[in-house]
Amino acid sequence: MSDEARAAITIIGDGPGGLSAALFLAKAGHDVTVFGADETVMHYAYLHNYLGIEGMSGTDFQRLAREQVVAKGAKLVGEKVSTIEATGDGFTVRSDGGETRSEYLILSEGNKTPLADNLGLDKADNRVVVDANGRASVSGVYVVGRSVRPSRSQAIISAGDGAAAALDILSDIAGKDVQDWDSPPKS
């Protein structure tokens, strides 16, 4: 795909991994749909070791992260995904509200992986096998968070996994390595 291409990307899971990926991808101008009912385990967490945050409840973190993602243009859908079908040119995601088509798919399912299993993704030691950027065994599919690191369940690790997957997708779309550098606003 070229630099001007606008891709549709579906993210399933709205915890730190899924929302981090959504932020990078929506900021880059892509059509991002995030499925999740804000039922993440983050609501049971308190962040005291998250870089840049002195301390914050997981619920407050989720609220701020969701607002930030929507402000960048991502669409949050509070529906349960029932199935995913890999097609020749992407994926069809079926939820309670219908179907969503996309070229890329990011799964952030937590420690239970029914959708990864539905897609036949490679697994080992009770985790989905991915490369360093979250790329799974099916082309166009990325998996982040607890699904790939069940014993390293930290919000900041999941958010980093989501960012790595997003940058890999942006690089694939552009056909070259992509960085996401921000600079301060000009006065």
Stockholm file with secondary structure:
# STOCKHOLM 1.0

chainA/1-187         MSDEARAAITIIGDGPGGLSAALFLAKAGHDVTVFGADETVMHYAYLHNYLGIEGMSGTDFQRLAREQVVAKGAKLVGEKVSTIEATGDGFTVRSDGGETRSEYLILSEGNKTPLADNLGLDKADNRVVVDANGRASVSGVYVVGRSVRPSRSQAIISAGDGAAAALDILSDIAGKDVQDWDSPPKS
#=GR chainA/1-187 SS CCTTCCCEEEEECCSHHHHHHHHHHHHTTCEEEEECCSCCGGGGCEESSSTTCSCEEHHHHHHHHHHHHHHTTCEEECCCEEEEEEETTEEEEEETTEEEEESEEEECCTTCCHHHHHHTCCEETTEECCCTTCBCSSTTEEECGGGTCTTCCCHHHHHHHHHHHHHHHHHHHHTSCCCCCCCCCCC
#=GC SS_cons         CCTTCCCEEEEECCSHHHHHHHHHHHHTTCEEEEECCSCCGGGGCEESSSTTCSCEEHHHHHHHHHHHHHHTTCEEECCCEEEEEEETTEEEEEETTEEEEESEEEECCTTCCHHHHHHTCCEETTEECCCTTCBCSSTTEEECGGGTCTTCCCHHHHHHHHHHHHHHHHHHHHTSCCCCCCCCCCC
//
